[in-house]
Amino acid sequence: MRQPLIAGNWKMNGSKAEALDLLNGIKAGAGEISKAEIAVCPPFPYLYVAEDVLRGTQIAYGAQDVSRELGGAFTGQVSAAMLKDFGCKYVIVGHSERRQFNGETDPIIGRKYAQAVANGLVPILCVGETLEERELGKTEEVVSAHVDGVLNLSGVEAFTHGVIAYEPVWAIGTGVTATPAQAQEVHAFLRSRIAAKSQDVAAQVRILYGGSMKPDNAMELIGQADIDGGLIGGASLKAADFLAICRAGDANA
Ligand code: PEP
């Protein structure tokens, strides 16, 4: 069955010293996590710290973004091959903050996803609706468009190499969490959409929930049939909270 994945998205937080502390804190407690997979996504400059601290552990790490280009004259961008070079396993693509603040569209995100897969990384594709879109009854339309950005360019097989994260924008960093039933409904819809193209891919693709997941709601969310773990923002910045969510993932494996 699908191994739960608990991935931390640190966003643009911390310093070198704080990254070191947090990584060591997670490493110290990770021994008790045996079934769920753990991953952390620090800011680019601290990937080398992750590479150093996490060497020889079961904790994977990754980046929060990647260039859609292979390499060359793209000032300020970081290629998938460079992330691979630093030992990254994962990369988040299409986070709502990048859609909102960096103008990323579904075709751009589809290309980032394809670059990640081509370079042996596992992309975590973020999808999710705003509150306004939900209230207008457009949730399924919006998340379908987000998934189609990958399907149109790379086909359904691309999801054998990636992970989807359903992150309702209204739940990110707000302290408001989707109810387990609300989240499960969208997760089941996403899986059915993949299943329409391939039952096998749908059965194996992991779909994470993200949006104010915390130690006290993780168990119930991850316990839903189509929720295969979490993408964790705020709560991934405290080792104790992040590890508590990892234990909820372990209990649901
Ligand atoms: C995120 O940004 O991916 C996220 C889920 O954030 P938070 O957990 O803080 O809502």
Residues whose N, C-alpha, C, O or C-beta is under 5 A from the ligand:
A	BS01	PEP	N9 A171 I172 G173 T174 G210 G211 S212 M213 L231 I232 G233 G234 A235
